[in-house]
Amino acid sequence: MQTDSKTYSRLSIVQGDITTQTVDAIVNAANNSLLGGGGVDGAIHRAAGPGLLKECRTLGGCETGSAKITKGYNLPANYVIHTVGPVWQEGANNEDALLAKCYRSCFTLAGKHGIKSIAFPSISTGVYRFPVDRASRIALKEIYHELVTNIKLERVIVICFDNSTFDAYLSAEKELSSKK
Ligand code: AR6
């Protein structure tokens, strides 16, 4: 893929809490019901307040690999894009392609809503047990692809909650950027 320094300067990989990010949209790693859960999903619902669950109830759930959008309610972000990552099943169930599709689905919705800055958590690598080394490479490939092809997208932030996730994304970034 053809990337340059401008592409890299629009991507940040940081350690932190996605609920505090001041961006147009944050992404939620949700489940098929879209009715809340643990991990980042629980944190987003707690920070957004009950309006978020109320709107989620109207959405009719979400298929794995797809995404749906709501308002951000009490969050600093204007929107939440809810996507459903695959549960890791030893790679036997199309998990790589489904994870890549999550990122693409989020970018499609972001484009439709004029979103210029977006923060992602590490989708599927918590409760859903997707190996983070593998997931981080898939995530960054999709993010780079979007940054290269969509010049309207100003900023993408990957928010890593814990040290090992942060390390995995940094080494994936190093590996992928050395291939440019
Ligand atoms: N900010 C950023 N990342 C976070 C935060 C936070 N506040 N809290 C946790 N993470 P997970 P999954 C990280 O389990 O694997 C839910 O119950 C976490 O450390 O939240 O896609 C849903 O309802 C990990 O690195 O999502 C589903 O049932 C990453 O977010 C299921 O979990 C993803 O972990 C989805 O599982």
py3Dmol code that shows the C-alpha trace and the ligand (Angstrom):
import py3Dmol

protein = """\
ATOM      1  CA  MET A   1       0.000   0.000   0.000  1.00  0.00           C
ATOM      2  CA  GLN A   2       1.219   3.496  -0.836  1.00  0.00           C
ATOM      3  CA  THR A   3       1.461   5.559   2.353  1.00  0.00           C
ATOM      4  CA  ASP A   4       3.431   8.667   3.254  1.00  0.00           C
ATOM      5  CA  SER A   5       4.269  10.765   6.305  1.00  0.00           C
ATOM      6  CA  LYS A   6       0.940  12.628   6.010  1.00  0.00           C
ATOM      7  CA  THR A   7      -0.881   9.347   6.465  1.00  0.00           C
ATOM      8  CA  TYR A   8       1.074   8.531   9.601  1.00  0.00           C
ATOM      9  CA  SER A   9       0.659  11.984  11.119  1.00  0.00           C
ATOM     10  CA  ARG A  10      -3.152  11.518  11.016  1.00  0.00           C
ATOM     11  CA  LEU A  11      -2.942   8.323  13.093  1.00  0.00           C
ATOM     12  CA  SER A  12      -2.200   8.234  16.828  1.00  0.00           C
ATOM     13  CA  ILE A  13      -1.858   5.145  18.973  1.00  0.00           C
ATOM     14  CA  VAL A  14      -2.314   6.082  22.611  1.00  0.00           C
ATOM     15  CA  GLN A  15      -2.913   4.409  25.922  1.00  0.00           C
ATOM     16  CA  GLY A  16      -6.038   5.621  27.709  1.00  0.00           C
ATOM     17  CA  ASP A  17      -9.784   5.528  28.151  1.00  0.00           C
ATOM     18  CA  ILE A  18     -11.899   5.948  25.032  1.00  0.00           C
ATOM     19  CA  THR A  19     -14.782   7.536  26.949  1.00  0.00           C
ATOM     20  CA  THR A  20     -12.773  10.715  27.560  1.00  0.00           C
ATOM     21  CA  GLN A  21     -11.770  11.299  23.941  1.00  0.00           C
ATOM     22  CA  THR A  22     -12.793  14.561  22.317  1.00  0.00           C
ATOM     23  CA  VAL A  23     -13.403  13.389  18.773  1.00  0.00           C
ATOM     24  CA  ASP A  24     -16.389  13.397  16.420  1.00  0.00           C
ATOM     25  CA  ALA A  25     -17.026   9.687  17.056  1.00  0.00           C
ATOM     26  CA  ILE A  26     -15.843   6.901  19.295  1.00  0.00           C
ATOM     27  CA  VAL A  27     -16.275   3.262  18.338  1.00  0.00           C
ATOM     28  CA  ASN A  28     -17.850   0.766  20.702  1.00  0.00           C
ATOM     29  CA  ALA A  29     -16.886  -2.934  20.669  1.00  0.00           C
ATOM     30  CA  ALA A  30     -20.433  -4.120  21.252  1.00  0.00           C
ATOM     31  CA  ASN A  31     -22.314  -7.428  21.012  1.00  0.00           C
ATOM     32  CA  ASN A  32     -25.093  -8.442  18.602  1.00  0.00           C
ATOM     33  CA  SER A  33     -27.850  -7.152  20.912  1.00  0.00           C
ATOM     34  CA  LEU A  34     -26.346  -3.630  21.160  1.00  0.00           C
ATOM     35  CA  LEU A  35     -27.855  -3.513  24.634  1.00  0.00           C
ATOM     36  CA  GLY A  36     -24.626  -3.064  26.592  1.00  0.00           C
ATOM     37  CA  GLY A  37     -22.191  -5.408  28.267  1.00  0.00           C
ATOM     38  CA  GLY A  38     -18.814  -5.369  29.993  1.00  0.00           C
ATOM     39  CA  GLY A  39     -15.411  -4.062  28.862  1.00  0.00           C
ATOM     40  CA  VAL A  40     -15.364  -0.966  26.714  1.00  0.00           C
ATOM     41  CA  ASP A  41     -19.091  -1.377  25.982  1.00  0.00           C
ATOM     42  CA  GLY A  42     -19.942  -1.073  29.687  1.00  0.00           C
ATOM     43  CA  ALA A  43     -17.615   1.902  30.098  1.00  0.00           C
ATOM     44  CA  ILE A  44     -19.183   3.740  27.139  1.00  0.00           C
ATOM     45  CA  HIS A  45     -22.744   3.141  28.358  1.00  0.00           C
ATOM     46  CA  ARG A  46     -21.835   4.297  31.882  1.00  0.00           C
ATOM     47  CA  ALA A  47     -20.204   7.480  30.612  1.00  0.00           C
ATOM     48  CA  ALA A  48     -22.883   8.249  28.006  1.00  0.00           C
ATOM     49  CA  GLY A  49     -25.818   7.803  30.396  1.00  0.00           C
ATOM     50  CA  PRO A  50     -29.217   6.128  29.899  1.00  0.00           C
ATOM     51  CA  GLY A  51     -30.070   7.962  26.658  1.00  0.00           C
ATOM     52  CA  LEU A  52     -27.594   5.749  24.843  1.00  0.00           C
ATOM     53  CA  LEU A  53     -29.284   2.496  25.861  1.00  0.00           C
ATOM     54  CA  LYS A  54     -32.660   3.974  24.986  1.00  0.00           C
ATOM     55  CA  GLU A  55     -31.498   4.743  21.446  1.00  0.00           C
ATOM     56  CA  CYS A  56     -29.733   1.364  21.152  1.00  0.00           C
ATOM     57  CA  ARG A  57     -33.035  -0.371  21.927  1.00  0.00           C
ATOM     58  CA  THR A  58     -34.480   1.098  18.710  1.00  0.00           C
ATOM     59  CA  LEU A  59     -31.720  -0.278  16.465  1.00  0.00           C
ATOM     60  CA  GLY A  60     -32.688  -3.957  16.273  1.00  0.00           C
ATOM     61  CA  GLY A  61     -29.226  -5.273  17.102  1.00  0.00           C
ATOM     62  CA  CYS A  62     -26.262  -5.535  14.749  1.00  0.00           C
ATOM     63  CA  GLU A  63     -24.643  -8.352  12.783  1.00  0.00           C
ATOM     64  CA  THR A  64     -21.040  -9.316  13.394  1.00  0.00           C
ATOM     65  CA  GLY A  65     -18.832  -7.179  11.144  1.00  0.00           C
ATOM     66  CA  SER A  66     -21.497  -4.482  10.686  1.00  0.00           C
ATOM     67  CA  ALA A  67     -21.927  -1.159  12.510  1.00  0.00           C
ATOM     68  CA  LYS A  68     -24.681   1.179  13.676  1.00  0.00           C
ATOM     69  CA  ILE A  69     -24.484   4.789  14.839  1.00  0.00           C
ATOM     70  CA  THR A  70     -26.045   6.682  17.750  1.00  0.00           C
ATOM     71  CA  LYS A  71     -25.586  10.042  19.364  1.00  0.00           C
ATOM     72  CA  GLY A  72     -22.955  10.405  22.101  1.00  0.00           C
ATOM     73  CA  TYR A  73     -25.213  11.750  24.874  1.00  0.00           C
ATOM     74  CA  ASN A  74     -23.049  12.673  27.900  1.00  0.00           C
ATOM     75  CA  LEU A  75     -19.800  11.694  26.167  1.00  0.00           C
ATOM     76  CA  PRO A  76     -17.476  14.366  24.771  1.00  0.00           C
ATOM     77  CA  ALA A  77     -17.833  12.609  21.379  1.00  0.00           C
ATOM     78  CA  ASN A  78     -20.836  13.574  19.229  1.00  0.00           C
ATOM     79  CA  TYR A  79     -21.435  10.041  18.016  1.00  0.00           C
ATOM     80  CA  VAL A  80     -20.894   6.436  19.047  1.00  0.00           C
ATOM     81  CA  ILE A  81     -20.398   3.925  16.244  1.00  0.00           C
ATOM     82  CA  HIS A  82     -21.259   0.477  17.567  1.00  0.00           C
ATOM     83  CA  THR A  83     -19.640  -2.450  15.826  1.00  0.00           C
ATOM     84  CA  VAL A  84     -19.636  -6.145  16.669  1.00  0.00           C
ATOM     85  CA  GLY A  85     -16.340  -7.951  16.377  1.00  0.00           C
ATOM     86  CA  PRO A  86     -16.014 -11.705  15.923  1.00  0.00           C
ATOM     87  CA  VAL A  87     -15.537 -14.062  18.851  1.00  0.00           C
ATOM     88  CA  TRP A  88     -12.152 -15.774  18.334  1.00  0.00           C
ATOM     89  CA  GLN A  89     -12.700 -19.437  17.449  1.00  0.00           C
ATOM     90  CA  GLU A  90      -9.114 -20.446  16.653  1.00  0.00           C
ATOM     91  CA  GLY A  91      -9.428 -18.805  13.217  1.00  0.00           C
ATOM     92  CA  ALA A  92     -11.988 -21.332  12.018  1.00  0.00           C
ATOM     93  CA  ASN A  93     -14.871 -18.962  11.471  1.00  0.00           C
ATOM     94  CA  ASN A  94     -13.683 -16.217   9.132  1.00  0.00           C
ATOM     95  CA  GLU A  95     -12.606 -14.082  12.090  1.00  0.00           C
ATOM     96  CA  ASP A  96      -9.872 -12.126  10.261  1.00  0.00           C
ATOM     97  CA  ALA A  97     -12.233 -11.012   7.494  1.00  0.00           C
ATOM     98  CA  LEU A  98     -15.007 -10.184   9.953  1.00  0.00           C
ATOM     99  CA  LEU A  99     -12.684  -8.069  12.073  1.00  0.00           C
ATOM    100  CA  ALA A 100     -11.470  -6.173   8.991  1.00  0.00           C
ATOM    101  CA  LYS A 101     -15.119  -5.653   8.016  1.00  0.00           C
ATOM    102  CA  CYS A 102     -15.835  -4.010  11.394  1.00  0.00           C
ATOM    103  CA  TYR A 103     -13.304  -1.273  10.661  1.00  0.00           C
ATOM    104  CA  ARG A 104     -14.621  -0.772   7.129  1.00  0.00           C
ATOM    105  CA  SER A 105     -18.235  -0.631   8.357  1.00  0.00           C
ATOM    106  CA  CYS A 106     -17.275   2.043  10.888  1.00  0.00           C
ATOM    107  CA  PHE A 107     -15.525   4.118   8.224  1.00  0.00           C
ATOM    108  CA  THR A 108     -18.517   3.844   5.885  1.00  0.00           C
ATOM    109  CA  LEU A 109     -20.832   5.215   8.576  1.00  0.00           C
ATOM    110  CA  ALA A 110     -18.297   7.873   9.528  1.00  0.00           C
ATOM    111  CA  GLY A 111     -18.191   9.053   5.913  1.00  0.00           C
ATOM    112  CA  LYS A 112     -21.998   9.257   5.727  1.00  0.00           C
ATOM    113  CA  HIS A 113     -22.120  11.417   8.853  1.00  0.00           C
ATOM    114  CA  GLY A 114     -19.278  13.784   7.994  1.00  0.00           C
ATOM    115  CA  ILE A 115     -17.125  12.468  10.832  1.00  0.00           C
ATOM    116  CA  LYS A 116     -13.571  13.789  10.567  1.00  0.00           C
ATOM    117  CA  SER A 117     -12.057  12.345  13.738  1.00  0.00           C
ATOM    118  CA  ILE A 118     -12.659   8.890  15.147  1.00  0.00           C
ATOM    119  CA  ALA A 119     -11.279   6.829  18.028  1.00  0.00           C
ATOM    120  CA  PHE A 120     -11.231   3.028  18.028  1.00  0.00           C
ATOM    121  CA  PRO A 121     -10.718   0.590  20.889  1.00  0.00           C
ATOM    122  CA  SER A 122      -9.005  -2.725  20.192  1.00  0.00           C
ATOM    123  CA  ILE A 123     -12.097  -4.519  18.853  1.00  0.00           C
ATOM    124  CA  SER A 124     -12.530  -8.210  19.821  1.00  0.00           C
ATOM    125  CA  THR A 125      -9.318  -8.554  21.850  1.00  0.00           C
ATOM    126  CA  GLY A 126     -10.947  -8.558  25.299  1.00  0.00           C
ATOM    127  CA  VAL A 127     -13.939 -10.748  26.130  1.00  0.00           C
ATOM    128  CA  TYR A 128     -13.970 -12.033  22.518  1.00  0.00           C
ATOM    129  CA  ARG A 129     -10.335 -13.300  22.895  1.00  0.00           C
ATOM    130  CA  PHE A 130      -9.040 -12.401  19.414  1.00  0.00           C
ATOM    131  CA  PRO A 131      -5.206 -12.535  19.687  1.00  0.00           C
ATOM    132  CA  VAL A 132      -4.066  -8.926  19.930  1.00  0.00           C
ATOM    133  CA  ASP A 133      -0.929  -9.324  17.786  1.00  0.00           C
ATOM    134  CA  ARG A 134      -3.071 -10.546  14.940  1.00  0.00           C
ATOM    135  CA  ALA A 135      -5.951  -8.102  15.550  1.00  0.00           C
ATOM    136  CA  SER A 136      -3.647  -5.071  15.711  1.00  0.00           C
ATOM    137  CA  ARG A 137      -2.215  -5.807  12.263  1.00  0.00           C
ATOM    138  CA  ILE A 138      -5.678  -6.213  10.760  1.00  0.00           C
ATOM    139  CA  ALA A 139      -6.885  -3.014  12.438  1.00  0.00           C
ATOM    140  CA  LEU A 140      -3.953  -0.889  11.313  1.00  0.00           C
ATOM    141  CA  LYS A 141      -4.087  -2.192   7.735  1.00  0.00           C
ATOM    142  CA  GLU A 142      -7.723  -1.110   7.466  1.00  0.00           C
ATOM    143  CA  ILE A 143      -7.017   2.226   9.150  1.00  0.00           C
ATOM    144  CA  TYR A 144      -4.064   2.988   6.854  1.00  0.00           C
ATOM    145  CA  HIS A 145      -6.154   2.059   3.845  1.00  0.00           C
ATOM    146  CA  GLU A 146      -8.871   4.506   4.893  1.00  0.00           C
ATOM    147  CA  LEU A 147      -6.394   7.289   5.645  1.00  0.00           C
ATOM    148  CA  VAL A 148      -4.801   6.875   2.228  1.00  0.00           C
ATOM    149  CA  THR A 149      -8.060   6.770   0.297  1.00  0.00           C
ATOM    150  CA  ASN A 150     -10.156   9.262   2.305  1.00  0.00           C
ATOM    151  CA  ILE A 151      -8.472  12.638   2.511  1.00  0.00           C
ATOM    152  CA  LYS A 152     -11.471  14.083   4.394  1.00  0.00           C
ATOM    153  CA  LEU A 153     -10.619  11.960   7.407  1.00  0.00           C
ATOM    154  CA  GLU A 154      -8.405  14.159   9.578  1.00  0.00           C
ATOM    155  CA  ARG A 155      -7.623  12.002  12.580  1.00  0.00           C
ATOM    156  CA  VAL A 156      -7.816   8.384  13.705  1.00  0.00           C
ATOM    157  CA  ILE A 157      -6.861   7.462  17.254  1.00  0.00           C
ATOM    158  CA  VAL A 158      -6.426   3.897  18.460  1.00  0.00           C
ATOM    159  CA  ILE A 159      -7.016   3.825  22.205  1.00  0.00           C
ATOM    160  CA  CYS A 160      -5.249   1.000  23.981  1.00  0.00           C
ATOM    161  CA  PHE A 161      -6.486   0.405  27.501  1.00  0.00           C
ATOM    162  CA  ASP A 162      -3.688  -1.762  28.870  1.00  0.00           C
ATOM    163  CA  ASN A 163       0.080  -2.044  28.420  1.00  0.00           C
ATOM    164  CA  SER A 164       0.104  -5.276  26.435  1.00  0.00           C
ATOM    165  CA  THR A 165      -2.460  -3.943  23.935  1.00  0.00           C
ATOM    166  CA  PHE A 166      -0.481  -0.716  23.572  1.00  0.00           C
ATOM    167  CA  ASP A 167       2.748  -2.664  22.947  1.00  0.00           C
ATOM    168  CA  ALA A 168       1.056  -4.879  20.365  1.00  0.00           C
ATOM    169  CA  TYR A 169      -0.272  -1.915  18.375  1.00  0.00           C
ATOM    170  CA  LEU A 170       3.062  -0.096  18.505  1.00  0.00           C
ATOM    171  CA  SER A 171       4.904  -3.108  17.163  1.00  0.00           C
ATOM    172  CA  ALA A 172       2.260  -3.662  14.472  1.00  0.00           C
ATOM    173  CA  GLU A 173       2.637  -0.016  13.458  1.00  0.00           C
ATOM    174  CA  LYS A 174       6.410  -0.390  13.285  1.00  0.00           C
ATOM    175  CA  GLU A 175       6.133  -3.521  11.192  1.00  0.00           C
ATOM    176  CA  LEU A 176       3.556  -2.129   8.772  1.00  0.00           C
ATOM    177  CA  SER A 177       5.268   1.252   8.360  1.00  0.00           C
ATOM    178  CA  SER A 178       8.592  -0.431   7.547  1.00  0.00           C
ATOM    179  CA  LYS A 179       6.826  -2.117   4.609  1.00  0.00           C
ATOM    180  CA  LYS A 180       5.754   1.150   2.972  1.00  0.00           C
TER     181      LYS A 180
END
"""
ligand_1 = """\
36
AR6
N -11.299 2.473 26.745
C -10.601 1.836 25.785
N -10.477 0.489 25.723
C -11.091 -0.225 26.696
C -11.839 0.359 27.737
C -11.941 1.777 27.733
N -12.630 2.446 28.668
N -12.312 -0.637 28.536
C -11.852 -1.810 28.040
N -11.113 -1.560 26.929
P -13.802 -5.773 25.201
P -14.490 -7.366 22.816
C -10.389 -2.504 26.054
O -13.899 -6.978 26.058
O -13.337 -8.254 23.019
C -18.571 -6.624 25.945
O -19.178 -7.234 27.037
C -10.083 -3.875 26.572
O -9.002 -3.846 27.524
O -14.402 -4.515 25.709
O -14.798 -6.845 21.432
C -19.511 -6.475 24.753
O -20.839 -6.236 25.160
C -9.690 -4.572 25.279
O -8.335 -4.249 24.955
O -14.482 -6.033 23.744
C -19.376 -7.792 24.065
O -20.191 -8.782 24.659
C -10.625 -3.916 24.247
O -11.153 -2.745 24.887
C -17.926 -8.145 24.273
O -17.527 -7.477 25.475
C -11.784 -4.788 23.807
O -12.251 -5.565 24.896
C -17.045 -7.655 23.156
O -15.751 -8.147 23.359
"""
view = py3Dmol.view(width=600, height=400)
view.addModel(protein, "pdb")
view.setStyle({"model": 0}, {"cartoon": {"style": "trace"}})
view.addModel(ligand_1, "xyz")
view.setStyle({"model": 1}, {"stick": {}})
view.zoomTo()
view.show()
